[in-house]
Amino acid sequence: MRAPAEPTTALMLDLHRRMRAGARLARALAEAQQAFGATGDGPARATAAAFVCFGAG
């Protein structure tokens, strides 16, 4: 599956901002996805849901 550039960029910027603030990867991703899903349309929510964290994150 290809991830559309615009919503992916917004999600990743939010993810990295959360990590810089001290959140661990898994928590930062979950929070970014939740925030993104609350404000995005259907395709944007699907893009956010396409990313997962494996491991100790």
PQR file with spaces between the fields and no chain letter, atoms N, CA, C, O and H, PARSE charges and radii, in Angstrom:
ATOM       1  N    MET     1       0.835   -1.174    0.000 -0.4000 1.5000
ATOM       2  CA   MET     1       0.000    0.000    0.000 -0.0000 2.0000
ATOM       3  C    MET     1       0.882    1.240    0.000  0.5500 1.7000
ATOM       4  O    MET     1       1.846    1.321    0.762 -0.5500 1.4000
ATOM       5  N    ARG     2       0.567    2.173   -0.824 -0.4000 1.5000
ATOM       6  CA   ARG     2       1.274    3.459   -0.833 -0.0000 2.0000
ATOM       7  C    ARG     2       0.613    4.398    0.162  0.5500 1.7000
ATOM       8  O    ARG     2      -0.612    4.489    0.240 -0.5500 1.4000
ATOM       9  H    ARG     2      -0.215    2.108   -1.443  0.4000 1.0000
ATOM      10  N    ALA     3       1.439    5.083    0.909 -0.4000 1.5000
ATOM      11  CA   ALA     3       0.924    6.080    1.853 -0.0000 2.0000
ATOM      12  C    ALA     3       0.985    7.443    1.183  0.5500 1.7000
ATOM      13  O    ALA     3       2.052    7.852    0.725 -0.5500 1.4000
ATOM      14  H    ALA     3       2.434    5.009    0.846  0.4000 1.0000
ATOM      15  N    PRO     4      -0.140    8.160    1.114 -0.5600 1.5000
ATOM      16  CA   PRO     4      -0.144    9.483    0.490  0.2800 2.0000
ATOM      17  C    PRO     4       0.807   10.434    1.208  0.5500 1.7000
ATOM      18  O    PRO     4       0.867   10.446    2.438 -0.5500 1.4000
ATOM      19  N    ALA     5       1.537   11.216    0.457 -0.4000 1.5000
ATOM      20  CA   ALA     5       2.595   12.064    1.015 -0.0000 2.0000
ATOM      21  C    ALA     5       2.089   13.114    2.001  0.5500 1.7000
ATOM      22  O    ALA     5       2.666   13.269    3.078 -0.5500 1.4000
ATOM      23  H    ALA     5       1.488   11.207   -0.542  0.4000 1.0000
ATOM      24  N    GLU     6       1.033   13.832    1.661 -0.4000 1.5000
ATOM      25  CA   GLU     6       0.603   14.943    2.517 -0.0000 2.0000
ATOM      26  C    GLU     6       0.159   14.487    3.909  0.5500 1.7000
ATOM      27  O    GLU     6       0.675   15.011    4.896 -0.5500 1.4000
ATOM      28  H    GLU     6       0.563   13.706    0.787  0.4000 1.0000
ATOM      29  N    PRO     7      -0.779   13.529    4.038 -0.5600 1.5000
ATOM      30  CA   PRO     7      -1.155   13.120    5.391  0.2800 2.0000
ATOM      31  C    PRO     7      -0.034   12.382    6.118  0.5500 1.7000
ATOM      32  O    PRO     7       0.077   12.481    7.340 -0.5500 1.4000
ATOM      33  N    THR     8       0.796   11.644    5.385 -0.4000 1.5000
ATOM      34  CA   THR     8       1.906   10.947    6.018 -0.0000 2.0000
ATOM      35  C    THR     8       2.900   11.940    6.603  0.5500 1.7000
ATOM      36  O    THR     8       3.394   11.745    7.714 -0.5500 1.4000
ATOM      37  H    THR     8       0.706   11.563    4.393  0.4000 1.0000
ATOM      38  N    THR     9       3.195   12.997    5.867 -0.4000 1.5000
ATOM      39  CA   THR     9       4.109   14.025    6.353 -0.0000 2.0000
ATOM      40  C    THR     9       3.575   14.656    7.633  0.5500 1.7000
ATOM      41  O    THR     9       4.319   14.827    8.598 -0.5500 1.4000
ATOM      42  H    THR     9       2.794   13.155    4.964  0.4000 1.0000
ATOM      43  N    ALA    10       2.296   14.999    7.648 -0.4000 1.5000
ATOM      44  CA   ALA    10       1.698   15.608    8.840 -0.0000 2.0000
ATOM      45  C    ALA    10       1.772   14.665   10.031  0.5500 1.7000
ATOM      46  O    ALA    10       2.098   15.088   11.140 -0.5500 1.4000
ATOM      47  H    ALA    10       1.692   14.860    6.864  0.4000 1.0000
ATOM      48  N    LEU    11       1.473   13.392    9.808 -0.4000 1.5000
ATOM      49  CA   LEU    11       1.525   12.399   10.887 -0.0000 2.0000
ATOM      50  C    LEU    11       2.942   12.247   11.416  0.5500 1.7000
ATOM      51  O    LEU    11       3.151   12.215   12.629 -0.5500 1.4000
ATOM      52  H    LEU    11       1.208   13.048    8.907  0.4000 1.0000
ATOM      53  N    MET    12       3.918   12.152   10.519 -0.4000 1.5000
ATOM      54  CA   MET    12       5.309   11.947   10.942 -0.0000 2.0000
ATOM      55  C    MET    12       5.872   13.173   11.660  0.5500 1.7000
ATOM      56  O    MET    12       6.661   13.032   12.593 -0.5500 1.4000
ATOM      57  H    MET    12       3.748   12.177    9.533  0.4000 1.0000
ATOM      58  N    LEU    13       5.478   14.363   11.239 -0.4000 1.5000
ATOM      59  CA   LEU    13       5.918   15.566   11.945 -0.0000 2.0000
ATOM      60  C    LEU    13       5.379   15.575   13.373  0.5500 1.7000
ATOM      61  O    LEU    13       6.096   15.916   14.313 -0.5500 1.4000
ATOM      62  H    LEU    13       4.837   14.478   10.481  0.4000 1.0000
ATOM      63  N    ASP    14       4.111   15.196   13.526 -0.4000 1.5000
ATOM      64  CA   ASP    14       3.519   15.121   14.865 -0.0000 2.0000
ATOM      65  C    ASP    14       4.209   14.041   15.691  0.5500 1.7000
ATOM      66  O    ASP    14       4.521   14.264   16.861 -0.5500 1.4000
ATOM      67  H    ASP    14       3.528   14.918   12.762  0.4000 1.0000
ATOM      68  N    LEU    15       4.448   12.890   15.104 -0.4000 1.5000
ATOM      69  CA   LEU    15       5.134   11.785   15.790 -0.0000 2.0000
ATOM      70  C    LEU    15       6.506   12.241   16.302  0.5500 1.7000
ATOM      71  O    LEU    15       6.835   12.022   17.467 -0.5500 1.4000
ATOM      72  H    LEU    15       4.195   12.709   14.154  0.4000 1.0000
ATOM      73  N    HIS    16       7.284   12.858   15.457 -0.4000 1.5000
ATOM      74  CA   HIS    16       8.626   13.283   15.859 -0.0000 2.0000
ATOM      75  C    HIS    16       8.603   14.423   16.878  0.5500 1.7000
ATOM      76  O    HIS    16       9.479   14.507   17.739 -0.5500 1.4000
ATOM      77  H    HIS    16       7.016   13.036   14.510  0.4000 1.0000
ATOM      78  N    ARG    17       7.604   15.293   16.780 -0.4000 1.5000
ATOM      79  CA   ARG    17       7.469   16.344   17.791 -0.0000 2.0000
ATOM      80  C    ARG    17       7.199   15.720   19.169  0.5500 1.7000
ATOM      81  O    ARG    17       7.750   16.165   20.176 -0.5500 1.4000
ATOM      82  H    ARG    17       6.893   15.224   16.081  0.4000 1.0000
ATOM      83  N    ARG    18       6.367   14.713   19.201 -0.4000 1.5000
ATOM      84  CA   ARG    18       6.055   14.026   20.460 -0.0000 2.0000
ATOM      85  C    ARG    18       7.282   13.295   21.007  0.5500 1.7000
ATOM      86  O    ARG    18       7.508   13.273   22.217 -0.5500 1.4000
ATOM      87  H    ARG    18       5.919   14.352   18.383  0.4000 1.0000
ATOM      88  N    MET    19       8.064   12.704   20.122 -0.4000 1.5000
ATOM      89  CA   MET    19       9.274   12.005   20.567 -0.0000 2.0000
ATOM      90  C    MET    19      10.308   12.996   21.103  0.5500 1.7000
ATOM      91  O    MET    19      10.968   12.722   22.106 -0.5500 1.4000
ATOM      92  H    MET    19       7.880   12.721   19.140  0.4000 1.0000
ATOM      93  N    ARG    20      10.452   14.140   20.443 -0.4000 1.5000
ATOM      94  CA   ARG    20      11.373   15.171   20.941 -0.0000 2.0000
ATOM      95  C    ARG    20      10.948   15.671   22.320  0.5500 1.7000
ATOM      96  O    ARG    20      11.785   16.085   23.123 -0.5500 1.4000
ATOM      97  H    ARG    20       9.917   14.363   19.628  0.4000 1.0000
ATOM      98  N    ALA    21       9.658   15.631   22.584 -0.4000 1.5000
ATOM      99  CA   ALA    21       9.132   16.075   23.878 -0.0000 2.0000
ATOM     100  C    ALA    21       9.312   15.003   24.955  0.5500 1.7000
ATOM     101  O    ALA    21       9.004   15.236   26.124 -0.5500 1.4000
ATOM     102  H    ALA    21       8.978   15.295   21.932  0.4000 1.0000
ATOM     103  N    GLY    22       9.813   13.821   24.556 -0.4000 1.5000
ATOM     104  CA   GLY    22      10.120   12.795   25.544 -0.0000 2.0000
ATOM     105  C    GLY    22       9.300   11.521   25.480  0.5500 1.7000
ATOM     106  O    GLY    22       9.588   10.575   26.214 -0.5500 1.4000
ATOM     107  H    GLY    22      10.063   13.632   23.606  0.4000 1.0000
ATOM     108  N    ALA    23       8.294   11.465   24.631 -0.4000 1.5000
ATOM     109  CA   ALA    23       7.489   10.250   24.526 -0.0000 2.0000
ATOM     110  C    ALA    23       8.279    9.152   23.822  0.5500 1.7000
ATOM     111  O    ALA    23       9.038    9.424   22.892 -0.5500 1.4000
ATOM     112  H    ALA    23       8.060   12.233   24.035  0.4000 1.0000
ATOM     113  N    ARG    24       8.100    7.930   24.262 -0.4000 1.5000
ATOM     114  CA   ARG    24       8.719    6.800   23.564 -0.0000 2.0000
ATOM     115  C    ARG    24       7.967    6.552   22.264  0.5500 1.7000
ATOM     116  O    ARG    24       6.831    6.996   22.098 -0.5500 1.4000
ATOM     117  H    ARG    24       7.484    7.708   25.018  0.4000 1.0000
ATOM     118  N    LEU    25       8.606    5.844   21.350 -0.4000 1.5000
ATOM     119  CA   LEU    25       8.070    5.667   19.998 -0.0000 2.0000
ATOM     120  C    LEU    25       6.638    5.151   19.986  0.5500 1.7000
ATOM     121  O    LEU    25       5.781    5.759   19.345 -0.5500 1.4000
ATOM     122  H    LEU    25       9.529    5.484   21.484  0.4000 1.0000
ATOM     123  N    ALA    26       6.354    4.055   20.669 -0.4000 1.5000
ATOM     124  CA   ALA    26       5.013    3.463   20.615 -0.0000 2.0000
ATOM     125  C    ALA    26       3.957    4.438   21.127  0.5500 1.7000
ATOM     126  O    ALA    26       2.894    4.575   20.522 -0.5500 1.4000
ATOM     127  H    ALA    26       7.050    3.561   21.189  0.4000 1.0000
ATOM     128  N    ARG    27       4.242    5.111   22.230 -0.4000 1.5000
ATOM     129  CA   ARG    27       3.297    6.083   22.809 -0.0000 2.0000
ATOM     130  C    ARG    27       3.132    7.266   21.860  0.5500 1.7000
ATOM     131  O    ARG    27       2.010    7.711   21.619 -0.5500 1.4000
ATOM     132  H    ARG    27       5.105    5.000   22.721  0.4000 1.0000
ATOM     133  N    ALA    28       4.232    7.777   21.320 -0.4000 1.5000
ATOM     134  CA   ALA    28       4.173    8.921   20.417 -0.0000 2.0000
ATOM     135  C    ALA    28       3.355    8.584   19.176  0.5500 1.7000
ATOM     136  O    ALA    28       2.551    9.398   18.721 -0.5500 1.4000
ATOM     137  H    ALA    28       5.143    7.415   21.515  0.4000 1.0000
ATOM     138  N    LEU    29       3.554    7.391   18.628 -0.4000 1.5000
ATOM     139  CA   LEU    29       2.799    6.988   17.440 -0.0000 2.0000
ATOM     140  C    LEU    29       1.317    6.867   17.762  0.5500 1.7000
ATOM     141  O    LEU    29       0.477    7.363   17.011 -0.5500 1.4000
ATOM     142  H    LEU    29       4.206    6.730   18.997  0.4000 1.0000
ATOM     143  N    ALA    30       0.991    6.213   18.868 -0.4000 1.5000
ATOM     144  CA   ALA    30      -0.417    6.039   19.241 -0.0000 2.0000
ATOM     145  C    ALA    30      -1.101    7.385   19.445  0.5500 1.7000
ATOM     146  O    ALA    30      -2.227    7.585   18.988 -0.5500 1.4000
ATOM     147  H    ALA    30       1.674    5.810   19.478  0.4000 1.0000
ATOM     148  N    GLU    31      -0.434    8.299   20.122 -0.4000 1.5000
ATOM     149  CA   GLU    31      -1.029    9.614   20.368 -0.0000 2.0000
ATOM     150  C    GLU    31      -1.164   10.416   19.077  0.5500 1.7000
ATOM     151  O    GLU    31      -2.169   11.096   18.871 -0.5500 1.4000
ATOM     152  H    GLU    31       0.480    8.136   20.493  0.4000 1.0000
ATOM     153  N    ALA    32      -0.164   10.341   18.215 -0.4000 1.5000
ATOM     154  CA   ALA    32      -0.235   11.052   16.943 -0.0000 2.0000
ATOM     155  C    ALA    32      -1.365   10.487   16.081  0.5500 1.7000
ATOM     156  O    ALA    32      -2.103   11.240   15.445 -0.5500 1.4000
ATOM     157  H    ALA    32       0.653    9.789   18.383  0.4000 1.0000
ATOM     158  N    GLN    33      -1.494    9.170   16.064 -0.4000 1.5000
ATOM     159  CA   GLN    33      -2.569    8.546   15.290 -0.0000 2.0000
ATOM     160  C    GLN    33      -3.932    8.948   15.839  0.5500 1.7000
ATOM     161  O    GLN    33      -4.849    9.247   15.073 -0.5500 1.4000
ATOM     162  H    GLN    33      -0.894    8.559   16.581  0.4000 1.0000
ATOM     163  N    GLN    34      -4.067    8.957   17.157 -0.4000 1.5000
ATOM     164  CA   GLN    34      -5.340    9.326   17.759 -0.0000 2.0000
ATOM     165  C    GLN    34      -5.702   10.772   17.421  0.5500 1.7000
ATOM     166  O    GLN    34      -6.841   11.054   17.050 -0.5500 1.4000
ATOM     167  H    GLN    34      -3.322    8.714   17.779  0.4000 1.0000
ATOM     168  N    ALA    35      -4.754   11.676   17.547 -0.4000 1.5000
ATOM     169  CA   ALA    35      -4.996   13.082   17.224 -0.0000 2.0000
ATOM     170  C    ALA    35      -5.311   13.244   15.744  0.5500 1.7000
ATOM     171  O    ALA    35      -6.204   14.008   15.377 -0.5500 1.4000
ATOM     172  H    ALA    35      -3.829   11.447   17.849  0.4000 1.0000
ATOM     173  N    PHE    36      -4.592   12.539   14.907 -0.4000 1.5000
ATOM     174  CA   PHE    36      -4.779   12.629   13.466 -0.0000 2.0000
ATOM     175  C    PHE    36      -6.145   12.091   13.075  0.5500 1.7000
ATOM     176  O    PHE    36      -6.832   12.675   12.236 -0.5500 1.4000
ATOM     177  H    PHE    36      -3.867   11.919   15.205  0.4000 1.0000
ATOM     178  N    GLY    37      -6.538   10.979   13.681 -0.4000 1.5000
ATOM     179  CA   GLY    37      -7.834   10.376   13.380 -0.0000 2.0000
ATOM     180  C    GLY    37      -8.997   11.244   13.793  0.5500 1.7000
ATOM     181  O    GLY    37     -10.058   11.206   13.169 -0.5500 1.4000
ATOM     182  H    GLY    37      -5.980   10.505   14.362  0.4000 1.0000
ATOM     183  N    ALA    38      -8.808   12.028   14.840 -0.4000 1.5000
ATOM     184  CA   ALA    38      -9.879   12.892   15.331 -0.0000 2.0000
ATOM     185  C    ALA    38     -10.126   14.069   14.398  0.5500 1.7000
ATOM     186  O    ALA    38     -11.233   14.606   14.356 -0.5500 1.4000
ATOM     187  H    ALA    38      -7.947   12.059   15.347  0.4000 1.0000
ATOM     188  N    THR    39      -9.110   14.472   13.654 -0.4000 1.5000
ATOM     189  CA   THR    39      -9.246   15.650   12.803 -0.0000 2.0000
ATOM     190  C    THR    39      -9.253   15.325   11.306  0.5500 1.7000
ATOM     191  O    THR    39      -9.685   16.150   10.500 -0.5500 1.4000
ATOM     192  H    THR    39      -8.211   14.036   13.688  0.4000 1.0000
ATOM     193  N    GLY    40      -8.783   14.140   10.929 -0.4000 1.5000
ATOM     194  CA   GLY    40      -8.658   13.813    9.505 -0.0000 2.0000
ATOM     195  C    GLY    40      -9.908   13.200    8.918  0.5500 1.7000
ATOM     196  O    GLY    40     -10.810   12.781    9.645 -0.5500 1.4000
ATOM     197  H    GLY    40      -8.433   13.471   11.584  0.4000 1.0000
ATOM     198  N    ASP    41      -9.958   13.148    7.587 -0.4000 1.5000
ATOM     199  CA   ASP    41     -11.061   12.501    6.900 -0.0000 2.0000
ATOM     200  C    ASP    41     -10.786   10.998    6.811  0.5500 1.7000
ATOM     201  O    ASP    41      -9.793   10.521    7.361 -0.5500 1.4000
ATOM     202  H    ASP    41      -9.226   13.489    6.997  0.4000 1.0000
ATOM     203  N    GLY    42     -11.641   10.257    6.137 -0.4000 1.5000
ATOM     204  CA   GLY    42     -11.494    8.813    6.029 -0.0000 2.0000
ATOM     205  C    GLY    42     -10.137    8.365    5.497  0.5500 1.7000
ATOM     206  O    GLY    42      -9.481    7.543    6.137 -0.5500 1.4000
ATOM     207  H    GLY    42     -12.448   10.644    5.691  0.4000 1.0000
ATOM     208  N    PRO    43      -9.690    8.877    4.344 -0.5600 1.5000
ATOM     209  CA   PRO    43      -8.383    8.480    3.831  0.2800 2.0000
ATOM     210  C    PRO    43      -7.235    8.868    4.763  0.5500 1.7000
ATOM     211  O    PRO    43      -6.255    8.130    4.866 -0.5500 1.4000
ATOM     212  N    ALA    44      -7.337    9.991    5.431 -0.4000 1.5000
ATOM     213  CA   ALA    44      -6.286   10.405    6.359 -0.0000 2.0000
ATOM     214  C    ALA    44      -6.232    9.454    7.544  0.5500 1.7000
ATOM     215  O    ALA    44      -5.146    9.090    7.994 -0.5500 1.4000
ATOM     216  H    ALA    44      -8.133   10.590    5.347  0.4000 1.0000
ATOM     217  N    ARG    45      -7.382    9.048    8.052 -0.4000 1.5000
ATOM     218  CA   ARG    45      -7.418    8.086    9.166 -0.0000 2.0000
ATOM     219  C    ARG    45      -6.832    6.752    8.727  0.5500 1.7000
ATOM     220  O    ARG    45      -6.118    6.106    9.495 -0.5500 1.4000
ATOM     221  H    ARG    45      -8.264    9.343    7.686  0.4000 1.0000
ATOM     222  N    ALA    46      -7.125    6.337    7.509 -0.4000 1.5000
ATOM     223  CA   ALA    46      -6.577    5.079    7.003 -0.0000 2.0000
ATOM     224  C    ALA    46      -5.062    5.167    6.889  0.5500 1.7000
ATOM     225  O    ALA    46      -4.363    4.195    7.171 -0.5500 1.4000
ATOM     226  H    ALA    46      -7.705    6.861    6.885  0.4000 1.0000
ATOM     227  N    THR    47      -4.553    6.315    6.481 -0.4000 1.5000
ATOM     228  CA   THR    47      -3.107    6.513    6.403 -0.0000 2.0000
ATOM     229  C    THR    47      -2.489    6.390    7.782  0.5500 1.7000
ATOM     230  O    THR    47      -1.473    5.714    7.943 -0.5500 1.4000
ATOM     231  H    THR    47      -5.121    7.105    6.251  0.4000 1.0000
ATOM     232  N    ALA    48      -3.079    7.027    8.775 -0.4000 1.5000
ATOM     233  CA   ALA    48      -2.549    6.976   10.137 -0.0000 2.0000
ATOM     234  C    ALA    48      -2.555    5.548   10.660  0.5500 1.7000
ATOM     235  O    ALA    48      -1.618    5.133   11.342 -0.5500 1.4000
ATOM     236  H    ALA    48      -3.905    7.577    8.643  0.4000 1.0000
ATOM     237  N    ALA    49      -3.596    4.797   10.347 -0.4000 1.5000
ATOM     238  CA   ALA    49      -3.719    3.422   10.835 -0.0000 2.0000
ATOM     239  C    ALA    49      -2.724    2.475   10.169  0.5500 1.7000
ATOM     240  O    ALA    49      -2.497    1.371   10.664 -0.5500 1.4000
ATOM     241  H    ALA    49      -4.357    5.134    9.792  0.4000 1.0000
ATOM     242  N    ALA    50      -2.133    2.893    9.060 -0.4000 1.5000
ATOM     243  CA   ALA    50      -1.223    2.017    8.325 -0.0000 2.0000
ATOM     244  C    ALA    50       0.135    1.862    9.016  0.5500 1.7000
ATOM     245  O    ALA    50       0.913    0.986    8.641 -0.5500 1.4000
ATOM     246  H    ALA    50      -2.318    3.790    8.659  0.4000 1.0000
ATOM     247  N    PHE    51       0.429    2.685   10.005 -0.4000 1.5000
ATOM     248  CA   PHE    51       1.735    2.642   10.673 -0.0000 2.0000
ATOM     249  C    PHE    51       1.621    1.920   12.004  0.5500 1.7000
ATOM     250  O    PHE    51       0.700    2.168   12.782 -0.5500 1.4000
ATOM     251  H    PHE    51      -0.203    3.397   10.311  0.4000 1.0000
ATOM     252  N    VAL    52       2.574    1.017   12.260 -0.4000 1.5000
ATOM     253  CA   VAL    52       2.585    0.255   13.508 -0.0000 2.0000
ATOM     254  C    VAL    52       3.996    0.292   14.090  0.5500 1.7000
ATOM     255  O    VAL    52       4.971    0.550   13.384 -0.5500 1.4000
ATOM     256  H    VAL    52       3.322    0.815   11.627  0.4000 1.0000
ATOM     257  N    CYS    53       4.078    0.031   15.368 -0.4000 1.5000
ATOM     258  CA   CYS    53       5.354   -0.025   16.059 -0.0000 2.0000
ATOM     259  C    CYS    53       5.571   -1.437   16.576  0.5500 1.7000
ATOM     260  O    CYS    53       4.721   -1.964   17.295 -0.5500 1.4000
ATOM     261  H    CYS    53       3.286   -0.179   15.941  0.4000 1.0000
ATOM     262  N    PHE    54       6.673   -2.052   16.231 -0.4000 1.5000
ATOM     263  CA   PHE    54       7.027   -3.380   16.713 -0.0000 2.0000
ATOM     264  C    PHE    54       8.216   -3.268   17.654  0.5500 1.7000
ATOM     265  O    PHE    54       9.087   -2.419   17.465 -0.5500 1.4000
ATOM     266  H    PHE    54       7.363   -1.624   15.648  0.4000 1.0000
ATOM     267  N    GLY    55       8.252   -4.112   18.652 -0.4000 1.5000
ATOM     268  CA   GLY    55       9.405   -4.131   19.541 -0.0000 2.0000
ATOM     269  C    GLY    55       9.186   -3.333   20.805  0.5500 1.7000
ATOM     270  O    GLY    55       8.051   -3.102   21.222 -0.5500 1.4000
ATOM     271  H    GLY    55       7.544   -4.802   18.806  0.4000 1.0000
ATOM     272  N    ALA    56      10.274   -2.916   21.409 -0.4000 1.5000
ATOM     273  CA   ALA    56      10.224   -2.268   22.715 -0.0000 2.0000
ATOM     274  C    ALA    56       9.709   -0.845   22.650  0.5500 1.7000
ATOM     275  O    ALA    56       9.264   -0.314   23.667 -0.5500 1.4000
ATOM     276  H    ALA    56      11.196   -3.104   21.070  0.4000 1.0000
ATOM     277  N    GLY    57       9.753   -0.202   21.477 -0.4000 1.5000
ATOM     278  CA   GLY    57       9.306    1.141   21.204 -0.0000 2.0000
ATOM     279  C    GLY    57       8.777    1.881   22.346  0.5500 1.7000
ATOM     280  O    GLY    57       8.374    3.035   22.200 -0.5500 1.4000
ATOM     281  H    GLY    57      10.115   -0.634   20.650  0.4000 1.0000
